Amino acid sequence: MTKPGNIRIDLVSDTATRPTPEMRRAMAQAEVGDEQRGEDPSVNALNERVADLLGQEAALFLPSGTMCNQVAIATHCNPGDEIIAAEASHIISSEGAGAAVFGGCFIRAIPTRTGIFSGEDVANAIRTAKLKSPRSRLVSVEQTCNRGGGAVWPRAALKSVVEMARSHQLVLHMDGARLMNAAVASRTDARDFAASFDSVWLDLSKGLGCPVGGVLAGSTGFIEKANVWKHRFGGAMRQAGIIAAAGLYALDHHIERLAEDHDNAQAFAKRIAEIPGIFLDPSEIETNLVFFDVKETGRSAADLADHLISQGVRIGVEGKTRMRAVTHLDVDRSDVEEAGEILASLVSDK
Ligand SMILES: Cc1ncc(COP(=O)(O)O)c(C=O)c1O
């Protein structure tokens, strides 16, 4: 399936970014070697940079964020283990039940609208050790939680989860697909969110604007074991420096600018909140994800999405009446303003 050629403003995901000419130049000039043998200088440099950024000892370049989650789960858990995570988590909704398939794990879902939970929620989800129970093993946190609406986990909430998990000898994993959005939005060093976790990863292919890749970080011992799983999953690469160079470029040039995506998301949210029948609270939009409900317009999300596409705008369908617009490097303020106006005229044009 190819992307419809008429899409001018693509708000379907922050994965829609294409590498900039400067990023492509950095990729073309990358020093490369055999990554699988640990001999690619660009990959090694990227791993070091990300480990340092996240306050961890070591890191491992992987082809995707999904693989970062799955390698971490397989490394931390054994079959029969249970993972505690928010109901809205990507590992529950969007990874083909990989935790069950590869790790042999259950996931115990904490019901929370924003994807943010507390130490007490973790305590309530931990199983009493019994012959017949799954073994509670891992707590997974998504910073920010995609289907929770992109709200930033406050450090106090993270601290309470970390303390509760540690007091029950549970391991901690952070899905950091949008960790840098959280860091920029809250003016917090990424390591202040990430350093107390046993594993944490960054996605390069979302807001950071790279064509591919994620970097999983943790202790040296964890990364050594994770590297075995990387190989088992077929994720070991060869001259991967070409794509790691995009990551290095993004760490230098695409982090601070995430604030523009957040401002654009805010502008879009404020505009569409004025449209009769569309419901969202712009004050809840903290980063680059804008979820909204269209029920009162009398139209379904799918119908609106189709009509938007016919006018060159793509917005995601997240349910019968729920939609998601995501801002990123490839859309600017005038794009989100235009998308807001097109949506307004479609809704008034019953
Ligand atoms: C929170 C979250 N985790 C993991 C992923 C998976 O990342 P990837 O698409 O790089 O596999 C995504 C992708 O949308 C995500 O939003």
The ligand as an SDF file (V2000), in Angstrom:
LIG
                    3D

 16 16  0  0  0  0  0  0  0  0999 V2000
    4.8060    4.2060   23.1030 C   0  0  0  0  0  0  0  0  0  0  0  0
    5.3370    3.4130   21.9530 C   0  0  0  0  0  0  0  0  0  0  0  0
    6.1390    2.3750   22.1980 N   0  0  0  0  0  0  0  0  0  0  0  0
    6.6620    1.6420   21.2060 C   0  0  0  0  0  0  0  0  0  0  0  0
    6.4250    1.9530   19.8920 C   0  0  0  0  0  0  0  0  0  0  0  0
    7.0200    1.1040   18.8120 C   0  0  0  0  0  0  0  0  0  0  0  0
    8.0100    1.7800   18.1220 O   0  0  0  0  0  0  0  0  0  0  0  0
    8.4100    1.3430   16.6220 P   0  0  0  0  0  0  0  0  0  0  0  0
    7.3180    1.8430   15.7320 O   0  0  0  0  0  0  0  0  0  0  0  0
    9.7280    2.0350   16.4080 O   0  0  0  0  0  0  0  0  0  0  0  0
    8.5220   -0.1360   16.6110 O   0  0  0  0  0  0  0  0  0  0  0  0
    5.5730    3.0200   19.5860 C   0  0  0  0  0  0  0  0  0  0  0  0
    5.2670    3.3470   18.1770 C   0  0  0  0  0  0  0  0  0  0  0  0
    4.3330    4.0520   17.8680 O   0  0  0  0  0  0  0  0  0  0  0  0
    5.0140    3.7700   20.6460 C   0  0  0  0  0  0  0  0  0  0  0  0
    4.1900    4.8070   20.4160 O   0  0  0  0  0  0  0  0  0  0  0  0
  1  2  1  0
  2  3  1  0
  2 15  2  0
  3  4  2  0
  4  5  1  0
  5  6  1  0
  5 12  2  0
  6  7  1  0
  7  8  1  0
  8  9  2  0
  8 10  1  0
  8 11  1  0
 12 13  1  0
 12 15  1  0
 13 14  2  0
 15 16  1  0
M  END
$$$$
